[in-house]
Amino acid sequence: MQIFKEYCKASKRCVIRTNAHAHSFGYFKMLVVEAKKDVPDVNEDEIEIVLFGGRHYKHTFGIEFECVAKPDGYEEIDKLEYTM
């Protein structure tokens, strides 16, 4: 499973997702652990679980959270993917 980390400057949000169709509790815990490694002060209660519905990541899950600046190692994207 490959982990993708993205930052959308327009919305000041980070996205962490994978190329898997996983959606277990353990999967989301793993994504949150990744988020906390990159942004230690992220508030876990404000992390959103999202189901992507757009063209590129359709039917996969990930997380999104607010972030003022792009963390190291995150790819900058122009806009967020459509979510359901």
N, C-alpha and C positions, 0 to 999 in steps of 0.2 A: 504494500500500500504506500503510495507516494503522498506526502503532505504538501499542500500548496498554501502559501501565505501571501496575501495581497493587501494593499492599502489604497483606498480611494480618497484622494486629496479633496475632491469636491464635497464629499459627505463626511470627511474626517472619521472614516470607519475602517477597521481591519476585518479581514475575512480569513478564516482558516478552514480549509476543506481538504478532502482527499479525492482520489480517483475511485473510491469504493462506494458501494451502495449501502454501507453499514448504517445502522441507526439504533444500536443498543446503548444502554446507559454507560457501559464501559467505553464505548466509542466516544461519546460526548465528554466523558471525564478526561480521556486522553487529549482531546482537542483543548480543553480548558487548561490542562497541565502545560501544553505547548504555549498557549496564550500567556500564562503566568511566567513562563521562562523569558518570553520576549518583552512583556509589559508587566513587571512585577506588581504594580499598583492597580491593575485592572480590578474592578469590582465584579466578582463572580455573579452577584445577583443581577447585574445589568447586561451580562452576556446573553445574546439571543441565539436560540437554535433556529436555523432556517432550512427550509426545503427549497432547493433551487428549482425554478420552473422555466428558466430561459433556455435558449438554444444550446449553449455550451455545456452546462452542468446539469441538465434536466434530470430530475428524480434522484439527486444526491443531496445529502445533508451536510451542513457545516455550521460554523458559528460566526457571528458578527458582533463587534463591540466598538464603542467610541474610542478614538485615540487621536490626540492632538497632532502628533508628528509621526512620520513613517518610521517604524522600527527597522533596525538593521536586518537585512536579509529578506525584506518584504518587497514583492514586485509592485510597482505603482500601476494602478489601473485607472481609466478615465471615468468609468461609472460602475455601479454595482450591478450584478446580475439580477434579473427578475426573480423574485421569490414568491412562493405561494403562501 
